[in-house]
């Protein structure tokens, strides 16, 4: 009998509308739901009912090393003006042993809201990192 192994989380790809440069870390693959409590004043029960509400999505966080000549995160972030920005669909895939997508997360109408660079330090030789925080209007998950 063949038992499938769990997929490691260190083999993934990101399609974000810019260069397909490798990313070190992706987080924010999270969704939740409001659960409002409702109680009718004429109810005989002295407790509220809970009902499903609106979906909520965590910001998507993309983290990569700074590379000379690549300013795409900054350029995308800088496009934003009051009520206008460039929205993109983003696709993140967890890859299997043959480098094919096994699980894919799709985010729609995404745009950046924060750009962060790692601290400069004269005593560190770690790569300089840039982190882009992105909000979106929905997440879908496809498991191949």
C-alpha positions as CSV (number, residue, x, y, z in Angstrom):
1,X,0.0,0.0,0.0
2,X,1.3,3.5,-1.0
3,X,1.0,6.2,1.6
4,X,1.6,9.8,0.3
5,X,4.2,11.9,2.2
6,X,3.2,15.3,3.4
7,X,4.5,18.1,1.1
8,X,7.4,20.2,2.5
9,X,6.6,23.9,2.7
10,X,10.0,25.0,1.3
11,X,9.2,24.4,-2.4
12,X,6.8,27.0,-3.8
13,X,6.4,29.6,-6.6
14,X,4.8,33.0,-6.6
15,X,3.2,34.7,-9.6
16,X,2.5,38.3,-8.7
17,X,2.5,40.2,-11.9
18,X,6.2,41.1,-11.7
19,X,9.4,39.2,-12.3
20,X,9.4,35.6,-11.2
21,X,12.3,36.1,-8.8
22,X,12.4,33.6,-6.0
23,X,10.8,34.5,-2.7
24,X,12.2,33.5,0.7
25,X,8.9,33.5,2.6
26,X,5.2,33.9,2.0
27,X,2.7,34.3,4.8
28,X,-0.9,35.3,5.3
29,X,-2.5,32.2,3.7
30,X,-5.3,32.8,6.2
31,X,-9.1,33.3,6.0
32,X,-11.7,33.6,8.7
33,X,-15.3,34.5,9.2
34,X,-17.2,36.9,11.4
35,X,-19.7,35.2,13.7
36,X,-22.2,37.8,14.9
37,X,-24.3,37.1,17.9
38,X,-28.0,37.9,17.4
39,X,-30.7,37.8,20.0
40,X,-34.4,38.6,19.5
41,X,-35.7,40.6,22.4
42,X,-38.9,38.4,22.4
43,X,-36.8,35.2,22.6
44,X,-37.5,32.9,25.6
45,X,-33.8,31.9,25.6
46,X,-31.6,34.1,27.5
47,X,-28.7,33.6,25.0
48,X,-27.8,34.8,21.6
49,X,-27.8,32.8,18.4
50,X,-24.5,32.8,16.4
51,X,-24.7,33.0,12.6
52,X,-22.1,33.0,9.9
53,X,-21.1,36.5,8.7
54,X,-18.6,38.0,6.3
55,X,-15.4,36.4,5.3
56,X,-12.1,38.1,6.4
57,X,-8.8,37.7,4.8
58,X,-5.3,38.3,6.3
59,X,-2.9,40.4,4.4
60,X,-0.5,38.5,2.2
61,X,3.2,39.0,3.0
62,X,5.8,38.4,0.4
63,X,9.5,38.5,1.5
64,X,12.6,38.3,-0.8
65,X,16.2,39.4,-0.9
66,X,17.1,42.8,-2.4
67,X,18.7,42.4,-5.8
68,X,20.6,45.1,-7.6
69,X,18.5,46.6,-10.4
70,X,15.2,45.2,-9.2
71,X,12.9,47.9,-7.9
72,X,9.6,46.2,-8.8
73,X,8.1,46.1,-5.2
74,X,8.8,49.8,-4.8
75,X,7.4,50.7,-8.2
76,X,4.2,48.7,-7.6
77,X,3.8,50.3,-4.2
78,X,4.5,53.8,-5.5
79,X,1.7,53.7,-8.1
80,X,-1.0,54.0,-5.4
81,X,-2.7,57.4,-5.1
82,X,-5.9,58.3,-3.3
83,X,-8.5,55.7,-4.4
84,X,-6.4,54.5,-7.4
85,X,-3.9,51.7,-7.5
86,X,-2.8,48.8,-9.7
87,X,-4.7,45.7,-8.6
88,X,-3.3,42.3,-9.5
89,X,-4.3,38.7,-9.1
90,X,-1.7,36.7,-7.3
91,X,-1.1,32.9,-7.4
92,X,1.0,31.0,-4.9
93,X,1.7,27.3,-5.6
94,X,3.1,24.7,-3.3
95,X,5.1,22.4,-5.6
96,X,5.6,18.6,-5.6
97,X,8.7,16.6,-6.4
98,X,8.2,17.2,-10.1
99,X,7.9,20.9,-9.6
100,X,4.2,20.8,-10.5
101,X,1.6,22.7,-8.4
102,X,0.1,20.5,-5.7
103,X,-1.8,23.2,-3.9
104,X,-2.5,26.6,-5.3
105,X,-3.8,29.7,-3.5
106,X,-5.4,32.4,-5.7
107,X,-5.8,36.0,-4.5
108,X,-7.9,38.5,-6.4
109,X,-7.8,42.3,-6.7
110,X,-4.6,42.5,-4.6
111,X,-2.6,45.7,-4.0
112,X,0.3,46.6,-1.7
113,X,-0.3,48.6,1.5
114,X,3.2,48.4,3.1
115,X,6.8,48.0,2.0
116,X,9.4,47.3,4.6
117,X,13.2,46.8,4.3
118,X,15.4,45.0,6.8
119,X,17.5,47.0,9.2
120,X,21.0,48.0,8.0
121,X,23.7,46.7,10.3
122,X,27.5,46.9,10.1
123,X,27.8,43.7,12.1
124,X,25.6,41.5,9.9
125,X,26.3,39.7,6.6
126,X,22.8,38.4,6.1
127,X,21.1,39.5,2.8
128,X,19.1,42.7,2.8
129,X,15.4,41.7,2.7
130,X,12.3,43.5,1.4
131,X,8.8,42.7,2.6
132,X,5.6,43.7,0.8
133,X,2.3,43.5,2.6
134,X,-0.6,43.1,0.2
135,X,-4.4,43.2,0.8
136,X,-6.9,41.4,-1.4
137,X,-10.6,40.8,-1.9
138,X,-10.7,37.0,-1.8
139,X,-8.8,33.7,-1.6
140,X,-9.4,30.4,-3.3
141,X,-7.6,27.1,-2.7
142,X,-7.1,24.4,-5.3
143,X,-5.7,21.1,-4.3
144,X,-4.4,19.1,-7.3
